[in-house]
Amino acid sequence: SANVPTGADIDLGRALAAKMGLRADFQNIQDFGTIIVGLQSRRYDAIISSMNITPARQKTLNFVPYFNAGQSIVVKKGNPLHITSLADLTGKTVAVQKGTVEVDSLSAENALLQKAGKPLITVKSFALDPVALQQISLGRVVAEVTDYAVAAYDSSQFPSKYEIAGKQFGASPYGIAVRKSDSGILSSLKAAFKLVKSDGEYLKILTKYRLEQGAIK
C-alpha cells in the first residue's frame, strides 16, 4: 500500500526476512513514542526504525546492532572551505536544527575553541532541518550540522548542491529491537544479519542511500 515507508531500514528488513525464509510485513507507526508498547503487546515482532540502543531500552528489549549513526557536517558541493571537522568551523557561521544533539556538539566545540583562544562558531538555529540546510544555498552559513542519515539523504536528493564534509562523529549504533521473551527471533535475526553482510547485500543497500559511513563491520 501507499503507506509502506521506503528507505534503508525497509530494504534491510526485506533482505533479513528473505534470509529467514519469510516475507516482511511492515507497519508504519506514526507516533514513535508508542512503538515499544506495540512490540510488547505483540502488534509486531521486531522494530527496525533508526532506534538507538540505550541502557534503558536494553532493560526491556533485546537488540541486533545494524547501523552506526552519528552527526555530520553538510557543506556546499565541492567543499570550497575544505572543512573536515567541527574545529574547522572556528570563526564561521553554521546552521542547526533547534533542540538536537548537534546543538550540544556545537556548544561543546565552542567551549574548546574558547579555551584555545580561537574565534567561536556562530550558531544559527532553525525549527526545521530543511530550512537549516537551505541556509547553505542562500550563502548565509558555511555548513549545517545534522544527523548523519539526514545528511546522507540531503546530499543524495540534491547532489549538485551539497555534500558531506569529512567523517561522521559521535556515532552510536541503531538496533533492531525484539521482545526479551523471543530468543528464537533474536538468534534468527543475528544469523540473517551475518548472511546479508557476508554476501554483500548489506553494503549494497547502504551504498544505495549513501550511508556507507554507518556500516557495522
C-alpha positions, 0 to 999 in steps of 0.5 A: 500500500501507499503507506509502506515507508521506503528507505534503508531500514525497509530494504534491510528488513526485506533482505533479513526476512528473505534470509529467514525464509519469510516475507516482511510485513511492515507497519508504519507507526506514526507516533514513535513514542508508542512503538515499544508498547506495540512490540510488547503487546505483540502488534509486531515482532521486531522494530527496525526504525533508526532506534538507538540502543540505550541502557534503558531500552536494553532493560526491556528489549533485546537488540541486533546492532545494524547501523552506526549513526552519528552527526555530520557536517553538510557543506556546499558541493565541492567543499570550497572551505575544505572543512573536515571537522567541527574545529574547522568551523572556528570563526564561521557561521553554521546552521542547526536544527533547534533542540538536537544533539548537534546543538550540544556538539556545537556548544561543546566545540565552542567551549574548546575553541574558547579555551584555545583562544580561537574565534567561536562558531556562530550558531544559527538555529532553525525549527526545521532541518530543511530550512537549516540546510537551505541556509547553505544555498542562500550563502548565509552559513558555511555548513549545517550540522545534522544527523548523519542519515539526514545528511546522507539523504540531503546530499543524495536528493540534491547532489549538485548542491551539497555534500558531506564534509569529512567523517561522521562523529559521535556515532552510536549504533541503531538496533533492531529491537525484539521482545526479551521473551523471543530468543528464537527471533533474536538468534534468527535475526543475528544469523540473517544479519551475518548472511546479508553482510557476508554476501554483500547485500548489506553494503549494497543497500547502504551504498544505495542511500549513501550511508556507507559511513554507518556500516557495522563491520 
